[in-house]
Amino acid sequence: MKKILIANRGEIAIRIIRACKELGLSTVAVYSKADEHSLHAKLADESICIGPAESRRSYLNIPAIMAAAEVSGADAIHPGYGFLSENAHFAEVCRKCGIEFIGPTPEQMRELGEKVSARNVARLAGLPFLPGSKEALADAETARKMAREIGYPVILKASGGGGGRGMKIVHNDADIDKSYQNCRNEAAAAFGNSEVYIEKYLENPRHVEIQLMADKHGNVVHLGERDCSVQRRHQKVIEEGPCPLLTPKEREKIGGYAVALAKHVGYHGAGTVEFLMDDDKNVYFMEMNTRIQVEHPVTEQITGVDLVRTQILVAMGEKLSFTQKDIQIKGHAIECRINAEDPKSFAPWPGQITSYSAPGGLGVRVDGFIYHGYTVVPHYDSMIAKLIVWAETRERAIRKMEVALGEYLIDGIRTNIPFHKEVLAHPEFREGRHSTRFLERAGFVKAK
């Protein structure tokens, strides 16, 4: 492997470019016409325009991306997260073209990326579950019958979903028909797959996920957990690690579940197994993401492992350079997603950045792609940077994040920095008593 094409944009593309340069590998950036002045296009060794602003005609355009790989002579493709990162067909095309897809195999992606299939695989691997359907629902009446068996409230989920889209919470029979149809419509529009399944809905769970890394030689290691409970409409807002509630023994138990799932399918690459955790610390399998996560820097900060670099080395056929015993969780890390949006209404706020100054200091990290004079375009996700801090304790990490947020200056557009400051100051967050419903209960967002 000598040249890697990054089939993505923004901060994750830059993160991958940095890892490639450290490994002495050449990089190829692809960009849409809207991203002509994006930092990832400037930092790569080569840059190729693959289409207009619309994602479906650029970053989701498989023929255009493969043509860029052929023209540039790239022998590998890193998909980042989002876009085509969990598209098994894309991974299959790469394989047929003799290009290394930096991720799991198409077969593993289909088995674990499609939610109903993943639940069945996880069940065989011995993971714990909330009551729910073992296959996609045939119609609304089937959903109603299952909801009565499970007991309300229930949640309808897109089988091919991710990122919180295609989810509907249902509290009674009367809402089933409308919720079922809306869920199917959203799923079809977002993922090209209208299948829906159902499971019991926990009212106030924690969202805890385990980071995995596996090589092509059968070695699987978990790198601890991240707590992603601060969410707005199922979208993660603040992530931290380790979870303030878990003991080392409990961490190993949950990590063992994740490793068992990966070994069951012979998985290789980076992956994240997501769980819901109730008040008694019982965990229930939710899904597996077969890619690098937005919040991967949290794990990097508390373990010292470069996950993107390791991803690339695994794809090159190397064995993991660490074992489970080598992984030690040190200190506490917090990540805030910095979005170009109004901090009250959360409406996207594109525009030109008239001045920019990022925070710094010991234990402060900024993964972003914006700069002075850059114009945030309206065509993609509103996240423009990730602010990550590390400190010896959770209390010190919260304080360090507050200082860093206070130093972060972005003028010309609105951002959610004021929102993050308010969340971090809330007693429930400071005491670690928050759940996935925290933002609603605390009045930061309106309950749906």
C-alpha positions, -999 to 999 in steps of 0.1 A, spaced: 0 0 0 16 33 -11 -12 57 -20 -45 62 -2 -76 80 -16 -98 95 12 -134 91 1 -147 118 25 -144 155 35 -140 178 64 -122 169 97 -121 132 92 -104 135 58 -77 157 75 -74 132 103 -67 104 78 -43 126 58 -22 132 89 -21 95 97 -10 87 62 17 113 62 31 99 95 32 65 78 49 78 47 20 72 24 8 94 -4 -27 108 -2 -55 117 -27 -83 139 -16 -116 140 -35 -138 170 -32 -171 185 -45 -172 218 -63 -186 233 -30 -155 221 -12 -130 235 -37 -114 256 -9 -117 230 19 -87 223 39 -86 186 31 -82 194 -6 -53 217 2 -34 193 25 -35 161 4 -7 153 -20 -33 152 -48 -68 166 -51 -95 156 -76 -130 171 -81 -156 144 -83 -188 164 -89 -212 191 -78 -222 200 -42 -249 174 -39 -236 144 -20 -253 119 -43 -234 133 -72 -200 136 -54 -192 119 -21 -218 92 -27 -210 88 -64 -191 55 -65 -182 56 -102 -167 91 -98 -147 80 -67 -134 49 -84 -125 69 -115 -105 92 -92 -87 62 -77 -78 49 -111 -66 82 -125 -45 89 -94 -31 53 -91 -44 49 -55 -42 14 -43 -64 18 -12 -94 38 -1 -103 50 34 -140 59 37 -139 78 70 -173 79 86 -207 87 71 -212 88 33 -200 54 19 -182 42 50 -207 14 58 -218 7 22 -210 -29 15 -215 -25 -23 -188 2 -23 -164 -21 -4 -173 -49 -29 -165 -26 -59 -132 -17 -44 -123 -54 -40 -133 -62 -76 -111 -33 -88 -81 -45 -68 -82 -16 -44 -79 -22 -6 -109 -10 13 -97 2 47 -124 -15 68 -141 -49 71 -151 -71 43 -184 -65 24 -198 -97 39 -190 -85 74 -205 -51 67 -237 -67 55 -239 -91 85 -233 -64 111 -243 -31 94 -279 -42 87 -296 -39 121 -319 -70 120 -291 -92 108 -267 -77 134 -292 -85 162 -294 -121 151 -256 -124 148 -252 -108 182 -278 -132 197 -258 -161 184 -226 -146 200 -243 -145 234 -249 -108 238 -278 -95 259 -309 -80 243 -339 -59 249 -371 -77 238 -378 -71 201 -384 -85 167 -360 -110 152 -368 -99 116 -381 -68 98 -418 -60 104 -442 -70 76 -467 -42 83 -481 -19 109 -504 -45 123 -475 -68 130 -458 -39 147 -489 -34 169 -491 -70 179 -454 -71 188 -457 -38 208 -485 -54 229 -464 -84 236 -433 -64 245 -452 -37 264 -452 0 257 -432 22 253 -415 7 222 -392 21 196 -393 16 158 -360 16 141 -347 16 106 -330 -17 98 -303 0 77 -302 31 99 -276 50 118 -269 84 133 -303 85 151 -323 87 119 -353 65 112 -364 61 149 -399 66 164 -408 61 200 -444 48 204 -464 49 236 -497 34 226 -517 15 199 -531 47 184 -497 60 173 -484 28 157 -497 33 122 -484 68 117 -451 61 134 -445 29 114 -452 46 81 -430 77 90 -402 54 101 -403 35 68 -404 67 48 -374 82 67 -355 49 64 -361 47 26 -350 83 21 -319 82 43 -306 46 37 -324 32 6 -338 5 28 -374 9 42 -372 -22 65 -382 -15 101 -378 -35 134 -391 -29 169 -378 -33 204 -386 -23 240 -378 13 247 -359 22 278 -370 56 292 -337 69 307 -308 47 296 -271 55 293 -256 51 258 -223 32 263 -202 20 234 -171 -2 232 -143 6 208 -128 -25 190 -98 -30 168 -91 -63 151 -65 -75 126 -66 -101 98 -49 -127 120 -77 -132 144 -66 -108 171 -94 -87 186 -89 -61 213 -113 -37 230 -101 -3 240 -126 5 267 -158 24 265 -172 58 257 -203 73 273 -224 91 246 -255 98 266 -257 135 259 -278 134 228 -303 156 209 -329 136 189 -307 105 190 -277 125 177 -246 125 199 -235 160 212 -209 153 239 -190 121 243 -166 111 272 -145 82 283 -145 63 305 -181 61 316 -182 76 351 -204 48 363 -185 17 353 -159 -2 374 -129 -19 357 -147 -53 362 -179 -41 346 -158 -26 317 -142 -60 310 -176 -77 310 -191 -53 285 -158 -53 265 -160 -91 264 -194 -90 248 -180 -67 220 -150 -89 214 -172 -120 213 -193 -104 186 -163 -95 165 -147 -129 168 -180 -146 159 -178 -131 124 -140 -130 120 -141 -92 120 -111 -70 111 -106 -32 113 -121 -6 136 -156 -11 149 -178 1 177 -204 -20 195 -231 1 211 -252 -7 242 -280 8 262 -274 6 300 -302 8 326 -301 21 361 -289 -13 374 -260 -13 349 -276 -41 328 -265 -36 292 -284 -45 260 -269 -47 225 -281 -20 202 -260 -20 171 -225 -22 157 -208 4 135 -184 -11 111 -162 21 107 -143 47 127 -165 68 148 -168 106 151 -159 103 187 -128 81 183 -104 108 197 -119 102 232 -105 67 231 -72 78 216 -67 103 245 -74 77 273 -55 48 257 -27 65 237 -36 43 207 -37 60 173 -69 44 159 -67 57 124 -30 47 120 -39 13 134 -67 10 109 -43 15 80 -17 -9 94 -44 -36 98 -55 -31 62 -19 -36 52 -20 -70 68 0 -62 100 -8 -77 133 -20 -55 162 10 -40 180 -8 -44 213 -28 -70 233 -57 -67 257 -33 -66 286 -15 -36 271 -46 -14 271 -47 8 302 -74 35 307 -57 66 319 -74 98 330 -106 112 314 -114 127 280 -144 147 268 -153 157 232 -177 185 222 -190 186 187 -187 221 174 -215 228 149 -223 258 127 -257 263 141 -278 286 162 -272 276 199 -309 279 208 -329 267 177 -301 244 164 -308 257 129 -278 253 106 -258 286 102 -235 285 71 -215 315 61 -180 330 60 -157 328 90 -144 364 95 -120 355 123 -108 323 139 -87 313 169 -86 278 183 -79 270 220 -47 253 230 -26 242 260 -18 209 276 -45 182 270 -64 203 245 -70 189 210 -90 204 180 -99 182 151 -114 205 125 -112 219 90 -122 255 92 -99 286 90 -100 324 88 -119 333 56 -133 299 50 -170 297 40 -190 270 57 -212 256 30 -249 245 36 -248 212 17 -234 189 44 -235 181 81 -232 212 103 -202 199 124 -172 220 117 -148 208 144 -144 186 175 -129 199 207 -113 173 228 -97 176 262 -79 152 286 -71 155 323 -63 132 352 -99 132 365 -134 138 351 -138 169 373 -106 184 359 -116 174 323 -149 193 326 -131 224 339 -105 221 312 -133 219 286 -149 250 300 -117 269 297 -111 257 261 -147 266 251 -141 300 265 -110 304 243 -126 292 211 -133 322 189 -153 317 157 -168 349 142 -190 355 112 -213 325 119 -231 312 149 -220 280 166 -232 258 195 -203 268 218 -227 287 242 -249 255 243 -219 234 253 -210 258 281 -245 256 295 -246 218 294 -212 214 311 -224 237 339 -255 217 346 -255 198 379 -267 166 364 -239 165 339 -212 175 364 -224 147 388 -225 122 360 -263 116 365 -273 122 329 -290 98 305 -301 100 268 -331 120 279 -310 145 298 -312 174 273 -350 171 272 -354 168 310 -331 197 316 -350 220 292 -321 224 266 -343 209 239 -380 205 235 -394 170 240 -409 155 209 
